[in-house]
Amino acid sequence: MSKNAIIVGLVIFVVAALFPFWFNLGRSDTVAPKPELSEQAKAAKKCVLEKYDMRANHMSLLDEWRDSVVRDADRMYEAANGEKFQMSLSTGDNSCIGCHTNKEKFCDKCHDYASVAPYCWECHTNPKEITQ
Amino acid sequence: MKKSRRKFLKVAGISALGIGMTPAITTFASSESQGTGTVDAVKSKNAEVFSAKRWGMVIDTSKLTDAIAANITDACHKAHNVPDFNHEPDKEKFPKTSPVNHHQEVKWIWKEHFEHAFPDKEDEFLAEKFKELPFLVTCNHCKNAPCVQACPTQATFKREDGIVLMDFHRCIGCRFCMAACPFGARSFNFRDPRPFIEQTNSSFPTRTKGVVEKCNLCAERLAKGQQPYCAEASQGAIVVGDLENSESEIRQLLNEKYSIRRKQELGTEPSVYYLM
């Protein structure tokens, strides 16, 4: 008698505990969004680092760039693929935003999905994108 | 039994030694490889960069007029996205902006009267002309900068070439530097500066609420081999150059004419000279 009650209780517990998994199972919006590349970025083909490295480590790269530019007055970055880049997030055509022109379709897509809100944009951005 | 204990102690002793050695060996090995680290290898200095041992500025007071001074301030402030609190914010873009306090100011380079710029040199019968001359004041990029010593996060620091620079990312807004600076060269962003920038220059970042800002001697322009905005707009009244190089233009100017510095008695060794 109590054996059945325990099994039923266990099943209810397991189902409840796994709620986030089965709830999101059939939904399409849980798939990670793909950032859209701008025309310039598509044409350039090469970024600063290799795609997967960039995806995982762009924040550390930016951190390193910032220290280099501000502290050591060193603004030129020679990438492993031989390309040279101006170490800048938002200033000029040779900066990150200069090539990835659409912040909403490129940066924000993943940042929103991953629920991170970097405060880069409080200072670095194009005025046309300010929406507040 | 006796023999095996002896053996055990031997092995234990050797392994303890080995474990003790590993951290020493690994730090030694890593310090060796640091010299050829990737960071050093991939970065190269810009070829066209302007460099100096110690950057300084000479302001020729005889060449400065009110109109030129206004142009200089304007050129600097526009290029560096310095907010102007007399500017009415755009209601559509910034609907939530609260009313402005027009007394609030953020400034990098501005006009000052002689007696305010040089309070120690205000003599009773000072030549009348000094009372009307515009004196442009800005960050003095002091050799012994008190703001650098006051900053608890090293957001303000002295660069190798003498520029007192700020890392805005790192500023926590404690304003110790503002209290330490005897020249009032620093301004605090009490509110989001963006609504008060008439035309944002996208080639320079804005600041955010809660950080201090000041003149950076156009470090971003020197890096491109260009003269600072103030020197460019000054029609020859401002010259920026290397103070440590006896051949440089500013050293020659200092040789030719009598010059003064602001609050020299404090011992901060300002790098901005005023030709009289």
Contacts between the chains, C-beta under 8 A, distances in Angstrom:
chain1	res1	chain2	res2	distance
A	64	B	39	6.7
A	66	B	167	7.7
A	66	B	169	6.2
A	68	B	39	7.9
A	68	B	43	6.3
A	70	B	165	6.8
A	70	B	167	4.7
A	70	B	169	7.8
A	71	B	157	7.2
A	71	B	159	7.6
A	71	B	167	7.2
A	73	B	49	7.4
A	73	B	159	6.5
A	73	B	160	7.9
A	73	B	161	7.3
A	73	B	219	6.8
A	73	B	223	6.1
A	74	B	43	5.4
A	74	B	44	7.9
A	74	B	45	5.9
A	74	B	46	7.8
A	75	B	46	5.7
A	75	B	223	5.4
A	76	B	43	6.9
A	76	B	44	5.5
A	76	B	45	6.7
A	76	B	46	5.0
A	77	B	42	6.6
A	77	B	43	6.2
A	78	B	42	5.1
A	78	B	43	6.9
A	78	B	44	5.7
A	79	B	42	7.1
A	80	B	42	7.1
A	90	B	202	7.1
A	90	B	205	6.3
A	91	B	202	7.0
A	91	B	203	4.6
A	91	B	204	6.4
A	91	B	205	7.1
A	91	B	220	7.8
A	92	B	203	5.8
A	119	B	208	7.5
A	122	B	208	4.2
A	123	B	168	6.8
A	123	B	205	4.2
A	123	B	206	5.2
A	123	B	207	6.0
A	123	B	208	5.3
A	124	B	205	4.9
A	126	B	202	5.4
A	127	B	200	4.1
A	127	B	202	6.8
A	130	B	93	6.3
A	130	B	94	8.0
A	130	B	194	6.6
A	132	B	93	8.0
A	132	B	94	6.7
A	132	B	96	7.0
